Amino acid sequence: MNIAALTANLHVILPEMVLAAFALLVILADMLRQDEEESRLLPLLTLAGILAAMAATAWIWNRPVASYQEGAIADGFALGARTVILVAAGLATLLSMGYLPRINRQMGEYYALVLLATLGMTMMASATDLIVLFLALEIFSLALYILSGYYRKNPRSTEASMKYFLLGAFASSFFVYGAALLYGAAGTTQLREIGNLLASDHGNPNLLWPGIALLLVGFGFKVSLVPFHMWTPDVYQGAPTPVTAFMSAGTKTAAFAAFVRVLMEALPAQQIQWGWALAVLAVLTMTVGNLTALRQLSLKRMLAYSSVANAGYILVALVPGTAQGSKAALFYLLTYAFMNVGALAVVITLEKIDELDALQNRAAGLADRWPLLALAMSIFMLSLSGIPPLAGFFGKFFVFQAAVEGGWTWLAVVGVLNSAISAYYYLRVMVAMYFHEAEEPVQPRRWGGLSLSLALTALATVIIGLYPSLWTGFLSGLGG
Amino acid sequence: MPIEIPIPTVTQVIFLVMALFTAACGLMVVISRNLFHSALFLVGALFGVAAIFVLLEAEFLAVGQVLVYIGAIATLIVFAIMLTRGMMRGRTSPMNHVSGRGALGALVFFVALLAFLKKVPWPEQAQAIPVDESLIAGLGDKFVTTYVVAFEAVGLLLMVALIGAVMLARDR
């Protein structure tokens, strides 16, 4: 056995190794701690792990593109997606700090699972092999099933966990069946080799089409595309809100990154066919997501349907199958991570202590008593509805630009129309905050991590909007 | 014109019997009213898969299947069910009002898949595989070289499952 080959390019999976080490450290620290007070150290240890993984990612960035044992790759696209995931995980940890002690005391497992879920997501974003892709998907899915049921005493949380688990396991079976058929069509699990084989007319098209269709179902479930979105509102609403924040940004980034990689590396020759399938799904997803979000009274359900609609926007960028499109998708995911986690952080401040959700009327009159909080929420809502010069505007701009330049102008038009519909329900929250009288006095919950993450997300949303070129420079797309 | 009935070879007959047995057991796992019976049918289905592995001359996988799935996992499931009183007695119906539509959907899916698979030009003759100890050694070698990322990922997946199980099972 060749040891040198095994250690060559090991740095490609360094962030994953760091995360795994810290997950074990968290468990160990949880076992060794003497009293409840010391459990405050756990989120700090988790944050340290995430920051270390970020540092490792930044360190790899300056090195030439390399892959490790045909399983993982460290190209610009993977590193960008990894960074977005780590940002989401870090923000979610900040949100969990003051949230958890009120609902459950088993914090060691929680933070270990957050780190392991992050690991699964980053691994999925950099996987170049169908087997690794599937395993990474299972790692973070399994962790998220458990995390969404973390609030054991609340039946809604348990329901969310159960629903997510059953539907998720079902969707995973679609994914693995699709991967198996794709393997049958090409005879290899390496994404790039599949692409080479299929482009040179080897392989087996009759296995290819059902394979692609089944993979599409698996990915569609994870990023909540219509018609595979049924679980989204219930799980987003029932899961503890920090978990919802982590899930919405992290899962989307990981699954979309892997989706892009499969499409661009394994199936670029079939773009004409899957392009249309994705376009139809994108139209359905945007429209159904936005129209349903209009009717939601609960903030978390509204954000859940908005997350469905956002998956549709990102899908628009994937349709043309260009490098520009994949870069636009990644940029959108970056902005989405900040604005959506920020919006959910505001929801946390408005929640009653032992409830998992806040109705929209909880936000009424917020601007009078808590102007800064209302300002932050306004930034997130305006950004989500795509109003310049905030981050969300440029996210949408690049996505629609990629669609138009790829020759899908009608799709971009549908996207813009949808964006206009979505403004209604985002701005309704602002109207409630600024123009309605408070029905009951709301005392927002607060702790250091929450305020910090609110400040960070609001600042990032503004800064990305003011200097988008700064960020597009360091992200890179995939494919030719 | 007389219809030509293809005479199956012995291998084909064995395969057909084992495949039908596996599928029937799999179906019973899902529709059985008693969870304990489901677990026993699961053993049957796993055994059927092991038999198909033997038929494909993949003895190592067959042995692994019997040892790991039947010997360890299925036994554990049976024990877990036997130790949980509510589950032993429970005779809940696994069907609900959408089972008809579900069956229809599954049938459509099956037919669609069959239509594709019928058109696949399957190779007439399988590639010859060297049958000796080096096969298993090669498998082990692959696990720690080409597939080392996947191999480690499986370990992490198991850890997530373990932590999750502890969290769910521990007293509130």
Boltz contact constraints between the chains, C-beta under 6 A:
constraints:
  - contact:
      token1: [A, 69]
      token2: [B, 148]
      max_distance: 6.0
  - contact:
      token1: [A, 69]
      token2: [B, 149]
      max_distance: 6.0
  - contact:
      token1: [A, 70]
      token2: [B, 146]
      max_distance: 6.0
  - contact:
      token1: [A, 71]
      token2: [B, 149]
      max_distance: 6.0
  - contact:
      token1: [A, 72]
      token2: [B, 149]
      max_distance: 6.0
  - contact:
      token1: [A, 106]
      token2: [B, 167]
      max_distance: 6.0
  - contact:
      token1: [A, 109]
      token2: [B, 163]
      max_distance: 6.0
  - contact:
      token1: [A, 109]
      token2: [B, 167]
      max_distance: 6.0
  - contact:
      token1: [A, 112]
      token2: [B, 163]
      max_distance: 6.0
  - contact:
      token1: [A, 116]
      token2: [B, 160]
      max_distance: 6.0
  - contact:
      token1: [A, 131]
      token2: [B, 150]
      max_distance: 6.0
  - contact:
      token1: [A, 132]
      token2: [B, 149]
      max_distance: 6.0
  - contact:
      token1: [A, 132]
      token2: [B, 150]
      max_distance: 6.0
  - contact:
      token1: [A, 135]
      token2: [B, 150]
      max_distance: 6.0
  - contact:
      token1: [A, 135]
      token2: [B, 153]
      max_distance: 6.0
  - contact:
      token1: [A, 135]
      token2: [B, 157]
      max_distance: 6.0
  - contact:
      token1: [A, 138]
      token2: [B, 157]
      max_distance: 6.0
  - contact:
      token1: [A, 139]
      token2: [B, 156]
      max_distance: 6.0
  - contact:
      token1: [A, 139]
      token2: [B, 157]
      max_distance: 6.0
  - contact:
      token1: [A, 139]
      token2: [B, 160]
      max_distance: 6.0
  - contact:
      token1: [A, 142]
      token2: [B, 160]
      max_distance: 6.0
  - contact:
      token1: [A, 143]
      token2: [B, 160]
      max_distance: 6.0
  - contact:
      token1: [A, 146]
      token2: [B, 164]
      max_distance: 6.0
  - contact:
      token1: [A, 152]
      token2: [B, 172]
      max_distance: 6.0
  - contact:
      token1: [A, 204]
      token2: [B, 120]
      max_distance: 6.0
  - contact:
      token1: [A, 206]
      token2: [B, 116]
      max_distance: 6.0
  - contact:
      token1: [A, 206]
      token2: [B, 119]
      max_distance: 6.0
  - contact:
      token1: [A, 206]
      token2: [B, 120]
      max_distance: 6.0
  - contact:
      token1: [A, 207]
      token2: [B, 120]
      max_distance: 6.0
  - contact:
      token1: [A, 210]
      token2: [B, 113]
      max_distance: 6.0
  - contact:
      token1: [A, 210]
      token2: [B, 116]
      max_distance: 6.0
